Amino acid sequence: MPIPGWREVFVDDFTTDAPTGSFANADCGNPNAIVYTGTEDTRWRTYPECYLDTYNRNPYRADEVLSVHDGVLDHHLREVDGRRAGANLSPVLHGDDQGQVYGRYSARIKVSHPMITGYRLAMLLWPQSENWPEDGEINFPEGPLTGPIFGFHHWAEPGATPNSQDLSDVDPSTYNDWRVVTIEWTPWAVRFLLDDRVLLESNRGIPTTPMRWQLQLESSLYPAIGGGHFYVDWVTVHSWDGAP
């Protein structure tokens, strides 16, 4: 269904199956390899094993974690080779480019059970310039898979620090049921929506350079009781068409 002010450029319903191990095409020598192609020729890249996660410096293990089956993208979060393993996927939007300036990014997501401790989610827009923090960062949702649900808009402005940011409202609910999460990024605002309810509208430090969308699942600082599954039912990406 068309959304006024936006033009759809990417949609994946994960109807093309891919077994565990099929996302192993990426390696450190070729991080731009396509690891998954969807039914409508949507293409995805992933961080290879030599890329380490944020808090524990554990390798991303798309080769062991990711699969597509029964209409979902499945992140099987667990220990691999004695270390907690996640994955970090990014869609290719325009030709061979993952990035764009401004956009609307939505996903329908849930967890297999409420006690997936020791892992965290960050669905984020990262500057393709790699000039961080001055070119900004947009993270929603971010935080533990046990909830609550919240996000951060890191301002893009000269002299920015990692703490130059707006925190969204914190929703006390969890990912136990299907939730739709959305980032809207326009020239005048960054907005976070949870099931169409606005948790943030920020007007300061709006990024103006291309950013790529990363679906980042990784180990957290908290102890892990056990693993579990994080599911993505569908994703859509829109470009801003210049309308108010």
BALO-928580 format. One record per residue (C-alpha): x, y, z. Coordinates in nm, 4 decimals, m for minus. Example, Ala and Ser with C-alpha at 12.3 -4.5 7.8 and 13.67 -1.06 7.14 Angstrom:
2
[atom [1.2300, m0.4500, 0.7800]] [atom [1.3670, m0.1060, 0.7140]] 
***
This chain:
244
[atom [0.0000, 0.0000, 0.0000]] [atom [0.1537, 0.3362, m0.1005]] [atom [0.2647, 0.5647, 0.1833]] [atom [0.2288, 0.9370, 0.1053]] [atom [0.5679, 1.1042, 0.0835]] [atom [0.7580, 0.7782, 0.0322]] [atom [0.8582, 0.5506, m0.2571]] [atom [0.9153, 0.1810, m0.1895]] [atom [1.2606, 0.0640, m0.3030]] [atom [1.2991, m0.2689, m0.1192]] [atom [1.0682, m0.5350, 0.0226]] [atom [1.1466, m0.8885, 0.1387]] [atom [0.8879, m1.1341, 0.2731]] [atom [1.1475, m1.4126, 0.3116]] [atom [0.9615, m1.6626, 0.0958]] [atom [1.2829, m1.8042, m0.0572]] [atom [1.4268, m2.0652, 0.1805]] [atom [1.7970, m2.0666, 0.2683]] [atom [1.9469, m2.3281, 0.5037]] [atom [2.1885, m2.2602, 0.7850]] [atom [2.5336, m2.2302, 0.6300]] [atom [2.4176, m2.0626, 0.3091]] [atom [2.5035, m1.7180, 0.4485]] [atom [2.8716, m1.8192, 0.4643]] [atom [2.9558, m1.6593, 0.1283]] [atom [3.0979, m1.3456, 0.2884]] [atom [3.4607, m1.3463, 0.3952]] [atom [3.7140, m1.0870, 0.4988]] [atom [3.8521, m1.0690, 0.1474]] [atom [3.5095, m0.9980, m0.0012]] [atom [3.2786, m0.8334, 0.2555]] [atom [3.0536, m0.7077, m0.0278]] [atom [2.9481, m1.0579, m0.1359]] [atom [2.5758, m1.1186, m0.1743]] [atom [2.4785, m1.3829, 0.0825]] [atom [2.1037, m1.4044, 0.0215]] [atom [1.8758, m1.3255, m0.2721]] [atom [1.5038, m1.3072, m0.2057]] [atom [1.2099, m1.4001, m0.4251]] [atom [1.1886, m1.0523, m0.5789]] [atom [1.5666, m1.0420, m0.6407]] [atom [1.6272, m0.8527, m0.3193]] [atom [1.9914, m0.8814, m0.2175]] [atom [2.1618, m0.8855, 0.1219]] [atom [2.5159, m0.8521, 0.2521]] [atom [2.6460, m0.9497, 0.5950]] [atom [2.9420, m0.8824, 0.8184]] [atom [3.1910, m1.1694, 0.7816]] [atom [3.3428, m1.3640, 1.0693]] [atom [3.6435, m1.1321, 1.0991]] [atom [3.4094, m0.8472, 1.2045]] [atom [3.3632, m0.8393, 1.5839]] [atom [3.0571, m0.7330, 1.7803]] [atom [3.0389, m0.4230, 1.9978]] [atom [3.0613, m0.5307, 2.3606]] [atom [3.2396, m0.8662, 2.3831]] [atom [3.4368, m0.8602, 2.0585]] [atom [3.2798, m1.1899, 1.9534]] [atom [3.2846, m1.2765, 1.5817]] [atom [2.9665, m1.2289, 1.3818]] [atom [2.8675, m1.5766, 1.2635]] [atom [2.6097, m1.5420, 0.9882]] [atom [2.7309, m1.8783, 0.8591]] [atom [2.6061, m2.0522, 1.1768]] [atom [2.3239, m1.8237, 1.2904]] [atom [2.1128, m1.7318, 0.9864]] [atom [1.8548, m1.9246, 0.7864]] [atom [1.5290, m1.8539, 0.6028]] [atom [1.2349, m2.0916, 0.6376]] [atom [0.8569, m2.0871, 0.6754]] [atom [0.8433, m1.7249, 0.5606]] [atom [1.0829, m1.5823, 0.8217]] [atom [1.4453, m1.4814, 0.8516]] [atom [1.5663, m1.6796, 1.1539]] [atom [1.8566, m1.5729, 1.3777]] [atom [1.9426, m1.8788, 1.5901]] [atom [2.1292, m1.7057, 1.8731]] [atom [2.3508, m1.9443, 2.0681]] [atom [2.7128, m2.0275, 2.1412]] [atom [2.9279, m2.1212, 1.8432]] [atom [3.2778, m2.2503, 1.9132]] [atom [3.2327, m2.1497, 2.2771]] [atom [3.1380, m1.7865, 2.2053]] [atom [2.8000, m1.6187, 2.1838]] [atom [2.7229, m1.5621, 1.8162]] [atom [2.5058, m1.3094, 1.6339]] [atom [2.4806, m1.1751, 1.2804]] [atom [2.4671, m0.8385, 1.1055]] [atom [2.2752, m0.8135, 0.7752]] [atom [2.2245, m0.5170, 0.5429]] [atom [2.0027, m0.4849, 0.2319]] [atom [2.1350, m0.3622, m0.1021]] [atom [1.9002, m0.0822, m0.2090]] [atom [2.0201, 0.0920, m0.5244]] [atom [2.2386, m0.0938, m0.7750]] [atom [2.5277, m0.2141, m0.5600]] [atom [2.4744, 0.0540, m0.2948]] [atom [2.3416, m0.0152, 0.0538]] [atom [2.2973, 0.3516, 0.1420]] [atom [2.0697, 0.6436, 0.0728]] [atom [1.9996, 0.9892, 0.2155]] [atom [1.6696, 0.9888, 0.4086]] [atom [1.4387, 0.6905, 0.4174]] [atom [1.1726, 0.4866, 0.5919]] [atom [1.2760, 0.1450, 0.7304]] [atom [1.0240, m0.1041, 0.8732]] [atom [1.0358, m0.4631, 0.9958]] [atom [0.7985, m0.7083, 1.1641]] [atom [0.9892, m0.8926, 1.4360]] [atom [0.9504, m1.1236, 1.7376]] [atom [1.1452, m1.3619, 1.9627]] [atom [1.0857, m1.7336, 2.0161]] [atom [1.0630, m1.6980, 2.3952]] [atom [1.0910, m1.4168, 2.6513]] [atom [1.4194, m1.5141, 2.8190]] [atom [1.6813, m1.4765, 2.5449]] [atom [1.9351, m1.3153, 2.7763]] [atom [2.2887, m1.2186, 2.6852]] [atom [2.1934, m1.0924, 2.3374]] [atom [2.0872, m0.7519, 2.2142]] [atom [1.9265, m0.5949, 1.9090]] [atom [2.0244, m0.2791, 1.7227]] [atom [1.8454, m0.2075, 1.3959]] [atom [2.0482, 0.0927, 1.2969]] [atom [2.1360, 0.3423, 1.0278]] [atom [2.5139, 0.3821, 1.0078]] [atom [2.6980, 0.6530, 0.8076]] [atom [2.8603, 0.5150, 0.4932]] [atom [3.1325, 0.7763, 0.5388]] [atom [3.2383, 0.5872, 0.8580]] [atom [3.2762, 0.9396, 1.0046]] [atom [3.1226, 0.8602, 1.3412]] [atom [2.9941, 1.0225, 1.5551]] [atom [2.9926, 1.3499, 1.3581]] [atom [2.7828, 1.2081, 1.0707]] [atom [2.5300, 1.0653, 1.3171]] [atom [2.3707, 0.7267, 1.3855]] [atom [2.0042, 0.6251, 1.4131]] [atom [1.9216, 0.3190, 1.6267]] [atom [1.5717, 0.1768, 1.6640]] [atom [1.4991, m0.0525, 1.8243]] [atom [1.8062, m0.0988, 2.0391]] [atom [1.8554, m0.2937, 2.3597]] [atom [1.8159, m0.6381, 2.5146]] [atom [1.5878, m0.8925, 2.3511]] [atom [1.4060, m0.9293, 2.6832]] [atom [1.2827, m0.5685, 2.6447]] [atom [1.1978, m0.2915, 2.7092]] [atom [1.1847, m0.1322, 2.3615]] [atom [1.3589, 0.1997, 2.2948]] [atom [1.6090, 0.3691, 2.0629]] [atom [1.8611, 0.6494, 2.0204]] [atom [1.9112, 0.9277, 1.7675]] [atom [2.2806, 1.0246, 1.7728]] [atom [2.3008, 1.3783, 1.6360]] [atom [2.4964, 1.4565, 1.3215]] [atom [2.6777, 1.7779, 1.3985]] [atom [3.0348, 1.9105, 1.4300]] [atom [3.1972, 1.8130, 1.7569]] [atom [2.9414, 1.5398, 1.8295]] [atom [3.0346, 1.2783, 2.0871]] [atom [2.8883, 0.9280, 2.1397]] [atom [2.6587, 1.0845, 2.4008]] [atom [2.5257, 1.3612, 2.1727]] [atom [2.1846, 1.2042, 2.1364]] [atom [1.8118, 1.1892, 2.2008]] [atom [1.6665, 0.8855, 2.3808]] [atom [1.3203, 0.7782, 2.2726]] [atom [1.0347, 0.7051, 2.5062]] [atom [1.0857, 0.3624, 2.6627]] [atom [0.8064, 0.1151, 2.5942]] [atom [0.7836, m0.1441, 2.8740]] [atom [0.6575, m0.4194, 2.6434]] [atom [0.8659, m0.6922, 2.4784]] [atom [0.9205, m0.8737, 2.1499]] [atom [0.7250, m1.1827, 2.2609]] [atom [0.4496, m1.0981, 2.0117]] [atom [0.4931, m0.9693, 1.6589]] [atom [0.5910, m0.5989, 1.6618]] [atom [0.6330, m0.3584, 1.3716]] [atom [0.9246, m0.1195, 1.4201]] [atom [0.9875, 0.1784, 1.1919]] [atom [1.2504, 0.4492, 1.1469]] [atom [1.1475, 0.7592, 0.9491]] [atom [1.4327, 0.9905, 0.8481]] [atom [1.3522, 1.3127, 0.6637]] [atom [1.5360, 1.6460, 0.6293]] [atom [1.3491, 1.7860, 0.9306]] [atom [1.2975, 1.4953, 1.1694]] [atom [1.3953, 1.1484, 1.2862]] [atom [1.0934, 0.9499, 1.4082]] [atom [1.0666, 0.6079, 1.5745]] [atom [0.7374, 0.4172, 1.5559]] [atom [0.6387, 0.1022, 1.7433]] [atom [0.3226, m0.0501, 1.5934]] [atom [0.2425, 0.2991, 1.4540]] [atom [0.2854, 0.4669, 1.7953]] [atom [0.5509, 0.7413, 1.7919]] [atom [0.8234, 0.6898, 2.0548]] [atom [1.0514, 0.9687, 1.9302]] [atom [1.0402, 1.2753, 1.7087]] [atom [1.3798, 1.4451, 1.7084]] [atom [1.4598, 1.7617, 1.5130]] [atom [1.8213, 1.8195, 1.6153]] [atom [2.1286, 1.6983, 1.4269]] [atom [1.9483, 1.5326, 1.1350]] [atom [2.1994, 1.3329, 0.9245]] [atom [2.2499, 1.4593, 0.5685]] [atom [2.4911, 1.1980, 0.4286]] [atom [2.4154, 0.8435, 0.3020]] [atom [2.3503, 0.5775, 0.5648]] [atom [2.3071, 0.2012, 0.5417]] [atom [2.0560, m0.0072, 0.7394]] [atom [2.2087, m0.2814, 0.9551]] [atom [2.0025, m0.5539, 1.1245]] [atom [2.2427, m0.6195, 1.4090]] [atom [2.2054, m0.9043, 1.6597]] [atom [2.5000, m0.9486, 1.8948]] [atom [2.6131, m1.0559, 2.2397]] [atom [2.5509, m0.8191, 2.5290]] [atom [2.7324, m0.7484, 2.8553]] [atom [2.4723, m0.9472, 3.0501]] [atom [2.5135, m1.3193, 3.1248]] [atom [2.3427, m1.5609, 2.8893]] [atom [2.1014, m1.8112, 3.0442]] [atom [2.0428, m1.9647, 2.7051]] [atom [1.9907, m1.8858, 2.3408]] [atom [1.6831, m1.8675, 2.1251]] [atom [1.5489, m1.7410, 1.7945]] [atom [1.4893, m1.3885, 1.6673]] [atom [1.2515, m1.3837, 1.3707]] [atom [1.1965, m1.1248, 1.0969]] [atom [0.8691, m1.1715, 0.9069]] [atom [0.9222, m0.8943, 0.6516]] [atom [1.1122, m0.5729, 0.5886]] [atom [1.0418, m0.2708, 0.3701]] [atom [1.2582, 0.0266, 0.2777]] [atom [1.1306, 0.3477, 0.1221]] [atom [1.3086, 0.6480, m0.0248]] [atom [1.1889, 0.9959, 0.0613]] [atom [1.0273, 1.1553, m0.2445]] [atom [1.0551, 1.5147, m0.1281]] [atom [0.6930, 1.5543, m0.0231]] [atom [0.6076, 1.7323, 0.3034]] 
***
